[in-house]
Each structure stands twice: as structure tokens, then as C-alpha cells.
Amino acid sequence: MNPISRRELPGASGGPAASLRAPSGELAFSSATDLAQLIQRKQISSLELTQYYIQRIEHFDKTLNAVVVRDFERALEAAKSADESLARGHRLGSLHGVPMTIKEAFDVSGLPTTWGVPEQRDHLAVNDATVVEQLKAAGAHFMGKTNVPLRLADWQSYNDIYGTTNSPWDTQRSPGGSSGGSAAALAAGLTGLEFASDIGGSIRNPSHLCGVYGHKPTYGIVPTLGHNPLGVVSAPDLNVVGPMGRSAEDLQLALDVVAGPDRFRSPAWKLVLPPPKTRTLRGLRVAIWPREDFVPLSVEISDRVQEVGDVLAWAGAVVCDQARPEISPRQSHSTYLSLLGSAGLVNLPDDYYRAIQAEAAKLDANDESPLAVVTRARVLDHRSWCDYDEARTANRLRWRAFFDDWDVVICPISATTACQHDHRPRLERVLAVDTARTSHYEHYFWVGLATVAYLPSTAFPTGLSRDGLPIGLQIIGPEYGDRTTIEVARLIALKLGGFQAPPGFGA
């Protein structure tokens, strides 16, 4: 499960030519960090690496349908330019020459940005999203864009424009959503790096289901401009954009490139993230949260949290399974669902919004089920939103006090491993959690813990389940503690192993 060393890479000790033309090999699963170093050392050219990934996309994506928008010609031209620049002794940045893909919801000039909405299939972006500009400035180039669900509003990734994306671990299962195409492309070795977004677990859920790394940043530290529904320029509450990769190092590399004030704040503000609280597991203060009584969760995933805690304790960390912030988990969850439902309005057409209003009017005022909370939230008046924001702010202060005593929290991301494709209306879907049958709306608790409090969270792989599917967990840290959560993920990989490639993709 450990990342391969550079000396094992095809062409690392000489010319990379012939072996790179085969649509398989360990090079595909290297970290973006290692790929950038190989290019910098001229052990492989950007053009050769880009051709290699393009060939893999053409060969393997027939069964996955992950890279649904392809921009191969411009990618090859950008790779040639990167090689010419390096030959002149000029390095663009830390991602010089690295080919990558990006979630379809981000604007890339000249490419479609549809959010899976059929009526927008012909919409072409005029400008690059801010993070696209930053990644290009650091030397990366884009081979294409990866699949999403309709309006990014699902934990599966399918729509009427691009079709269905399959998990590389089992094509009968979903890779998750809404960044399912991103996670599937990374896991299958079709790209060097990915960038995605998260408001309801959309980075962390697919990372868990596909066995890759993903980072949901502290709210507001990465510009979101250019990741908007058509006609919208403001950033919705709760939503963040962040990197996905095959190593924790890749998350930090990409975050260093994009973190900073947006164009509204940049004339006056400067972001300086604090360094990691630790560079070793010894003495790390870890609260593990293996289960919550009112939340459905498979025993195997709950046990995995405990097992990771045991590994950390063995490595010298201070681990406690009872430490919790002084918040009400139920109240936190209700606040999250209410704010999430309200934020979702920016993605909804008028006729759907009217339908939501009609449904909200039918609800029993005492119904506190997740579905009822979300439905009512979609018609919040401003005063009600302010009340929920006040509750959220109080919880942020309680989390801050908690992190005076503890460095990180480790907990689940989702209740189960990857589920079978199910394209019925969401109200009709049933998810089996061990022997329990649950609804789609019962599974936002774990992702909501960090999101509602604006906290950073790093998803990391922990190995496979008994049935051979990935299990990922998340590391939650204090606001602006992004470097700490990513560093802890890196340290855990040294003990547990990191990314593991799915079988059948040439590893």
C-alpha cells in the first residue's frame, strides 16, 4: 500500500519512451508530488507523461466514464510548452508539467460547464475559475473534466448529459458524489491530480468510497469564483473547494498553490496558515469518535475508527474515545441540515423551488426527521437563517475550546462502503447499514460535523473492508488547522500504508 519509490518508475534511470506507451504500469499511480519531481529532474518529460495518461484514459475510461470532458489537444500543447520552458531553465512552479483533471463544475476556458443540467449542455466557460488560474500558474495543465451528478446534488455521479460513472473497485457500484468522477479517475490512475468541491461531503464521500485522499479546507481559505451555477457569482454558505490526490503530500502541495484570499479580499488580506502542530505521532492528542447513538453506521466502519486509534496509541499518540466538544450532536446536525438546505437554493430552478415550498407547507411542525429539516430549510426566511447562524457560531466557539486540549478528531465519513447504483428518486432509495434499512437523508451527520463549523477535514484511506472495498475516515482539526490534518494523514500512511490501486488497472 505504500507509494512506490522513484527508482521503480518506468524510465526513472534512463529514457522513459517505450514502457510509457503501454496503458498500464505503476507510473500511473504515483503521487503528483513525485511526478513533479521526475519532470523537474528530467527523468520524464511532461509530454511523455501527458501522452501516457491520455492513453490510459482512452483505454480504461470506457468502463468507468470518469473523464467526461476531454481536452487532449490543448493538454499536449501545454505539456510541450512546459518541456520547452524547463529546457530554458525556467520552472513555472511546484506543479510544472503535471497533467491533471478537474471536476466538471469548475470553469475552464473553452470547455463546457454544465453541472449535469441538460439545458446547459452547450454552455462554454469564457474564463478560468480562480483555482484553475492558480494551478496553471503553478505549471499544471488540464486533460479534461470529471463527471458529477445533476446540480452536484447526489452521492452518486450520473446525469443525462454524460451518463453514469462507475467505481473502479466494482463497476456495479457508485464512486460517490458529487466528485465521483474525480475520485474514480484518481483511483484508476487516469490523472496526476484532481480538484473538487464539498458542501455535503462531496470531496470526502468519494475519497472514502474510492480509496483516495481529499481535503475539505477551512471555509473561506480557497477562492470559489468560477465554481458556480450558471448566472451565479456569489459563494454559497458552507461550500468549499479543495484538492484530491493519491497522497497526503499531494493535498498539501495543491493547497499551497491555491490557498489565499479571493479577489474581493486580496487588496487587504493575506492568509498565513499555521504550521502543523506536530511532525510525529508521538504525543499527538487524538480524539476518536467511532459512533454516535442516533446515527446509522456499519459496525465494520466503527471498528475501523477504533483500530486506527489503537495504531496511533501504539505509535505514542494520546488517544481518547470519550473526548467530545461541548456541543449537542443532534443540535449540530439539525443546524447543518438547515443551513445546507438553505444554501442549496442557489442550485435549484424556480419550478423546483415552488415544489419545495408546497412540500414544506404539508409538513407536521413537530417532524424533526432529516428530510423534514432539509425541506423546511429550503424556505428559510432571513431571520430564521440568522438564528441558525448564531447556533453555528456558538458551536464554532465550543470547537475552538475543544481544540485547546486536543489536536484532531478522527471519525467516519459515511455509514457504509460503496453502494450499488440506484437511480430511483432519492426519496425512494434505501441504503442497507448492516441489517438496518435507512433513507438517503440519514447519512449527513459525519460530513456535517466539520462543514457546519467551518472546520478543515482530510479524508484518508485505511485499507479495504471484508468484501474488498475501500474504507476511508476523516481527520477534523481546528479552523485554519489545515496543515495539521493533512500532516496527520501523512503520518498515518507511514503506519497503515497509503493509497492502494484497485485491481485491473495495470498496477
Order of alpha helices (4+ residues) and beta strands (2+ residues): alpha-alpha-beta-alpha-beta-alpha-beta-beta-beta-alpha-beta-alpha-beta-beta-alpha-beta-alpha-beta-alpha-alpha-alpha-alpha-beta-beta-beta-alpha-beta-beta-alpha
